[in-house]
Amino acid sequence: MVDYGINLLSIIGLLALMVKVKKRAFALSGVVEGFYGPPWSHEQRLEMIKFFGRECGFNIYIYAPKDDPFHRERWMEPYPSNQIGNLSELVRTCKEFGIEFCFAISPGLSLRY
């Protein structure tokens, strides 16, 4: 089985290095974690934030993993207290590396068409 998370991080890393070579053309540049498939671990997210802030000059990270039930199915419920710590650490790390943390929701599953 292929580890898509590691491959995706490698691909994003290469793209980020290419972007660093050029002057930033947009006010916001960064990453949207909004894919389906194996999620990044908390540690991978932290390393990604540090790398993009330190090496690439990115300034935004949009947290929107599709496997997170509080992003999709349970978007109206507060996060359990045992998960708030990880989100808080992501926010602190973003701030430390000059990256704006943006929390996205995907309420589409709860809509009745």
Secondary structure, DSSP 8 states (H G I E B T S, - for coil): ---HHHHHHHHHHHHHHHHHHS---SS--EEEE--SSS---HHHHHHHHHHIIIII---EEEE--TT-TTTTTTTTS---HHHHHHHHHHHHHHHHTT-EEEE---GGGG---
